Amino acid sequence: MGQGQQEKVATSLAGAISEEISASLAPVDAELERRYPGDPGTRQPVHTVYVPGDVFAADTIRSWGHQALAALDAHAPDAASFAAVLGLSDELAEPVYTRVRAKLEREPIEDLRVDFEDGYGPRPDAEEDEAAARAARLIAEAYAKGTAAPYMGIRMKCMEAPVRDRGLRTLDIFLSGLMEAGGLPEGLVLTLPKVTYAEQVSAMVRLLEAFEKARGLEPGRIGFEIQIETSQSILATDGTATVARMIQAAEGRATGLHYGTFDYSACLGVSAAYQASDHPAADHAKAIMQVAAAGTGVRVSDGSTNVLPVGPTEKVHDAWRLHYGLTRRALARAYYQGWDMHPGHIPTRYAAVFAFYREGFEQAAARLARYANRAGGDVMDEPATAKALSGYLLRGLDCGALDIAEVARVTGLTRADLEGFAAPRRGDLTASAK
């Protein structure tokens, strides 16, 4: 057939077949949209900091930043010494160190949880009532003054019978206090710990529905994180994945799944010396969480380390290396968030995060630019890869590892362009990159 000659197109099926199939799959289409809406496209914090309810104060965020900077001054006063501790390349040493210090001065905490559970413990009711009300007042004031972390909230006590009423009352006092102070902040986050049954998640949904109705809020306004700390939350007695049931039981309110390193390890009988986020039991649990949450809009967070960077410089450096290595390991496994329990942890949290995004920036940006311009190259990328590349760059921008100017220089793309690639329509992911 000569070039330019029109190809003959033949079909055998009647048009009614396509209509019939589409009609039969309409419920499936709706179910896919409902159950798997995709990532919400909002910023995910790189960590969550837990502060006991009786310790939380108006200057907590600034204090953590000052303490973290003091740790750097004492144990790694310049880029070369910090890089030597963590094994950073000469190329990364200065930009990572400079950005870490700037981050600690500007935004030392990205997500703060005032803890009324394990970090707070049992207290007289009047004392916990007052602490919950104070937490609401201080958080409302922080948002009003512009000194709040991007995300803030509380971890209540769990839904188990011995502490259930106390947890519900604390949550009511806290949310009511925020409403009395002007309303719920956009960055509000609530954490429900020690969840073992989907019915406990359903109970949390009912509670929040009742609060929204009582306060005239839009239905669904309040979401919450589910903390995974027991074996039952991963695998039910019938062999099914309980965590997947929990996501559905949340009825769209679940925002995250947070792995509880030490409670989960203890639940499985792991000896205290081996309880860590890189234990095989931890890897198994987080892999199940990750698969269950994929596509649902629910994000997964790693846990913490209990090895604190305190004492003489040698001990601080050992703790820093451990924390840095665990954070880098988590990032490579797509756990983009973790817990930090001490001000001395946040320099290495940000160092690990910034190094992760900066060392891969040029390659990821150039690769996305080739995809956007249909320029080809030595890798054949598809829409799903473009989604991952743009998501990587957006995460780097959100935390401060990257600047929009340098991303635009390499990619020729705006942030809106990146967001477009990061949130493609469902059908686009099955289309060819060509």
C-alpha positions in Angstrom: 0.0 0.0 0.0 1.5 3.3 -1.0 2.3 6.0 1.5 -0.6 8.3 2.2 -3.2 5.7 1.1 -6.0 5.5 3.5 -6.1 2.2 5.5 -9.3 0.1 5.3 -10.9 -0.3 8.7 -13.1 -3.3 9.4 -15.2 -4.2 12.5 -17.4 -7.1 13.5 -19.2 -6.0 16.6 -22.3 -4.0 16.8 -22.2 -0.7 18.6 -24.8 -2.0 21.0 -22.1 -4.3 22.5 -20.0 -1.4 23.6 -23.0 0.3 25.2 -24.0 -2.9 26.9 -20.5 -3.4 28.4 -20.3 0.2 29.5 -23.7 -0.1 31.2 -22.7 -3.4 32.9 -19.5 -1.8 34.2 -21.0 1.5 35.4 -21.3 0.3 39.0 -17.6 -0.8 38.9 -16.6 2.6 37.5 -18.4 4.3 40.4 -16.9 1.9 42.9 -13.4 2.6 41.6 -14.0 6.4 42.0 -15.3 6.0 45.5 -12.8 3.5 46.9 -9.7 4.7 45.0 -9.9 8.5 44.5 -6.1 8.8 44.4 -3.7 11.0 46.4 -5.4 14.2 47.7 -2.7 16.3 46.1 -2.0 18.2 49.4 1.3 18.5 51.2 2.3 15.5 53.3 4.6 16.4 56.2 7.9 14.6 56.4 7.5 13.8 60.1 5.1 14.0 63.0 6.5 15.2 66.4 4.8 14.0 69.5 4.7 16.2 72.6 2.9 15.1 75.9 -0.2 17.1 76.7 1.3 18.4 80.0 4.5 19.5 78.2 3.1 21.3 75.2 3.4 25.0 75.4 3.1 28.1 73.3 6.8 28.0 72.5 7.2 24.3 71.9 7.8 24.6 68.1 10.3 27.4 68.5 11.9 25.6 71.4 12.4 22.5 69.3 14.1 24.5 66.6 16.4 26.2 69.1 17.4 22.9 70.7 18.0 21.3 67.3 20.2 24.2 66.2 22.1 24.0 69.5 22.7 20.3 68.9 24.2 21.2 65.5 26.4 23.9 67.0 27.6 21.5 69.7 28.2 18.4 67.6 28.4 19.4 64.0 29.1 23.1 63.7 29.8 23.2 60.0 28.8 21.4 56.8 32.0 19.4 56.6 31.6 17.9 60.1 27.9 17.1 59.6 28.6 15.5 56.2 31.4 13.4 57.8 29.0 12.1 60.4 26.3 11.1 57.9 28.5 10.2 54.9 27.2 13.0 52.7 29.1 13.6 49.5 31.1 16.8 49.0 28.5 18.0 46.5 25.6 17.6 49.0 27.4 18.7 52.1 27.0 22.5 51.9 23.5 22.7 50.4 22.1 20.1 52.8 23.6 21.7 55.9 22.6 25.2 54.8 19.0 24.1 54.1 18.8 22.1 57.4 19.8 25.2 59.4 17.4 27.4 57.5 14.6 24.9 58.0 15.2 24.7 61.8 15.0 28.5 61.9 12.0 28.8 59.7 9.8 25.7 60.2 11.4 23.3 62.6 8.2 21.1 62.9 5.9 20.2 60.0 3.4 18.2 62.0 2.8 18.3 65.7 0.6 16.0 67.8 -0.2 16.9 71.4 -0.3 13.5 73.0 -2.9 12.3 75.5 -2.1 8.6 75.1 1.1 6.8 75.9 3.2 10.0 76.2 0.7 11.4 78.7 -0.7 8.4 80.5 -3.6 8.2 83.0 -4.2 11.4 84.9 -7.1 12.7 87.1 -10.0 13.7 84.9 -9.9 17.4 85.9 -6.2 17.5 85.0 -6.7 16.0 81.5 -9.8 18.2 80.9 -7.7 21.3 81.6 -4.8 20.0 79.5 -7.1 19.3 76.5 -8.7 22.8 76.8 -5.2 24.4 77.0 -4.1 22.5 73.9 -7.0 23.8 71.9 -6.4 27.3 73.1 -2.7 27.2 72.3 -3.2 25.7 68.9 -5.9 28.2 68.0 -3.6 31.0 69.1 -0.7 29.6 67.1 -2.7 29.5 63.9 -4.1 33.0 64.6 -0.5 34.4 65.0 1.0 32.5 62.1 3.3 30.5 64.4 1.7 27.1 64.0 3.2 24.1 62.3 1.5 23.4 58.9 -0.3 20.5 60.7 -1.3 20.2 64.3 -3.7 18.2 66.5 -4.0 15.6 69.2 -3.6 11.9 69.8 -6.5 10.8 72.0 -6.7 7.7 74.0 -7.9 4.6 72.1 -11.4 3.1 71.8 -10.7 0.2 74.2 -13.1 -0.1 77.1 -10.9 1.0 80.0 -10.0 4.4 78.4 -12.7 4.9 75.9 -14.8 7.4 77.7 -11.7 9.4 78.7 -10.6 9.5 75.1 -13.9 10.7 73.8 -14.2 13.4 76.4 -10.7 14.7 75.6 -11.5 14.8 71.9 -14.8 16.7 72.6 -13.1 19.2 74.8 -10.3 19.8 72.3 -12.6 20.2 69.3 -15.1 22.3 71.2 -12.2 24.5 72.4 -11.1 25.1 68.8 -14.7 25.9 67.7 -15.1 28.4 70.6 -11.8 30.0 69.5 -13.0 30.6 66.0 -13.3 27.3 64.2 -11.3 24.3 63.1 -7.9 25.1 61.5 -7.2 23.8 58.0 -4.2 21.9 59.3 -6.1 20.0 62.0 -5.1 16.4 62.4 -6.4 13.8 64.8 -4.9 10.5 65.6 -6.8 7.4 66.8 -4.3 4.9 68.4 -4.3 1.2 69.1 -7.0 0.3 66.6 -7.6 -3.4 66.3 -11.1 -3.7 64.8 -12.8 -1.9 62.0 -15.7 -1.3 64.3 -13.5 1.1 66.4 -13.0 3.1 63.2 -16.7 3.2 62.6 -17.2 4.4 66.2 -14.8 7.3 65.5 -16.8 8.1 62.4 -20.0 8.2 64.3 -18.4 10.4 67.0 -17.2 12.9 64.4 -20.5 12.9 62.6 -22.2 13.8 65.9 -19.8 16.6 66.6 -20.2 18.1 63.1 -24.0 18.0 63.5 -23.8 19.5 66.9 -21.6 22.4 65.7 -23.2 22.9 62.3 -20.1 21.8 60.4 -20.1 20.4 56.9 -20.4 16.6 56.9 -17.1 14.9 56.5 -15.1 18.1 57.6 -13.1 16.2 60.2 -10.7 13.4 59.3 -8.3 11.3 61.3 -5.3 9.1 61.2 -5.4 5.4 62.2 -2.5 4.2 64.2 -1.4 0.6 63.5 0.1 -0.8 66.6 -1.3 -4.4 66.9 -1.0 -7.5 64.9 -4.8 -7.7 64.7 -4.8 -4.4 62.8 -2.8 -6.1 60.0 -4.3 -9.6 59.9 -7.7 -10.6 61.1 -8.5 -14.1 62.5 -10.0 -15.0 59.2 -6.8 -14.2 57.4 -8.0 -11.0 55.7 -6.2 -7.7 55.9 -7.9 -5.8 58.7 -6.2 -2.5 57.7 -8.1 -2.5 54.4 -11.4 -2.9 56.3 -10.4 0.0 58.5 -9.9 2.3 55.5 -13.3 1.5 54.2 -14.9 1.8 57.7 -13.6 5.3 57.9 -16.0 6.3 55.1 -13.5 8.7 53.5 -12.4 10.3 56.7 -9.1 8.4 57.1 -6.1 10.6 56.2 -3.2 8.4 57.2 -2.0 5.1 58.6 0.8 5.5 61.2 3.0 2.6 62.1 3.7 2.3 65.8 7.1 0.7 66.0 7.3 -0.4 69.6 3.7 -1.4 70.4 3.5 -3.4 67.2 6.9 -5.1 67.9 5.9 -5.9 71.4 2.6 -7.3 70.2 4.6 -9.9 68.2 6.9 -10.7 71.0 10.0 -9.0 69.5 12.6 -8.5 72.2 13.2 -4.9 73.3 16.7 -4.8 71.9 15.4 -5.6 68.4 12.4 -3.4 68.3 13.1 -1.1 65.3 11.5 0.2 62.2 13.8 -1.9 60.0 12.9 -5.2 61.7 11.4 -7.8 59.3 8.1 -7.7 61.3 7.9 -3.9 60.7 8.7 -4.3 57.0 5.9 -6.8 56.7 3.3 -4.6 58.5 4.2 -1.5 56.6 4.1 -3.3 53.2 0.5 -4.5 54.0 -0.4 -0.9 55.1 1.1 0.5 51.9 -0.8 -1.9 49.6 -4.0 -1.4 51.4 -3.7 2.4 51.2 -2.5 2.6 47.6 -4.9 4.7 45.5 -7.3 5.4 48.4 -5.9 8.8 49.3 -4.8 7.5 52.7 -1.1 8.1 53.4 1.3 5.8 55.2 3.8 7.0 57.9 6.7 5.1 59.3 7.3 5.0 63.1 10.2 6.3 65.2 13.5 5.3 66.8 13.9 5.4 70.6 17.6 5.9 70.4 18.0 9.6 71.4 20.9 11.8 70.3 21.9 12.9 73.8 25.2 12.8 75.8 28.7 13.2 74.5 29.4 13.9 70.9 30.3 10.3 70.1 26.9 9.1 71.3 25.1 11.9 69.5 26.8 11.0 66.2 25.9 7.3 66.6 22.3 8.2 67.2 22.3 10.6 64.2 23.8 8.0 61.9 21.1 5.5 63.0 18.3 8.0 62.6 19.6 9.2 59.2 19.9 5.7 57.9 16.5 4.6 59.0 14.9 7.7 57.4 16.8 7.2 54.1 15.7 3.6 54.2 12.1 4.6 54.7 12.2 7.2 51.9 13.5 4.6 49.4 10.5 2.4 50.3 8.1 5.3 49.7 7.4 6.0 53.4 7.6 9.7 53.1 6.7 10.5 56.7 7.9 9.3 60.1 7.8 10.1 63.8 10.4 12.2 65.6 10.4 12.0 69.4 13.3 14.4 70.4 14.6 17.8 69.1 17.9 16.2 68.4 16.3 14.0 65.7 15.1 16.8 63.5 18.5 17.8 62.1 19.0 14.3 60.7 15.3 14.0 59.6 15.8 17.1 57.4 19.3 16.1 56.3 18.0 12.7 55.1 15.0 14.2 53.4 17.0 17.0 51.7 19.7 14.6 50.6 17.1 12.2 49.2 15.5 14.9 47.0 18.7 16.8 46.1 20.8 13.8 45.0 18.0 12.6 42.6 16.8 16.0 41.5 18.7 16.6 38.3 18.0 13.2 36.9 14.3 13.2 37.8 13.8 16.8 36.5 15.6 16.1 33.2 13.6 12.8 32.8 10.3 14.6 33.4 11.3 17.4 31.0 12.0 14.8 28.2 8.6 13.2 28.9 6.8 16.6 28.8 8.5 17.6 25.6 8.2 14.1 24.0 12.0 14.3 23.5 12.7 10.6 24.1 16.0 9.4 25.7 17.5 6.2 27.1 14.4 5.4 29.2 10.8 5.0 27.8 8.6 6.6 30.4 4.8 6.4 30.7 2.2 8.5 32.5 2.6 6.5 35.7 6.3 7.3 35.7 5.7 10.9 35.0 3.3 10.9 38.0 6.1 9.5 40.2 8.7 11.9 38.9 6.5 15.0 39.4 5.4 13.7 42.8 9.0 13.4 43.8 9.7 17.0 42.7 6.6 18.3 44.5 7.6 16.6 47.7 11.0 18.1 47.5 9.5 21.6 47.0 7.0 21.2 49.8 9.6 20.4 52.5 12.2 22.9 51.3 14.8 20.5 49.7 14.2 22.1 46.3 13.3 25.6 45.0 10.8 26.2 42.3 13.4 28.3 40.4 15.8 25.4 40.0 13.0 23.0 39.2 11.8 25.3 36.5 15.3 25.8 35.2 15.7 22.1 34.4 12.2 21.1 33.6 10.8 24.3 32.0 7.6 23.5 34.1 5.6 25.4 36.6 4.3 24.0 39.8 0.8 23.8 38.2 2.4 21.7 35.4 3.9 19.4 38.0 0.6 19.1 39.8 -1.0 18.2 36.5 1.4 15.3 35.9 1.1 14.2 39.5 -2.7 13.8 39.4 -3.5 12.4 36.0 -7.0 11.1 35.2 -7.4 7.4 35.9 -7.5 6.4 32.2 -4.3 8.3 31.4 -2.2 5.9 33.5 -3.0 3.1 31.1 -2.3 5.1 28.0 1.1 4.9 26.3 3.6 7.7 26.9 3.8 8.1 23.1 
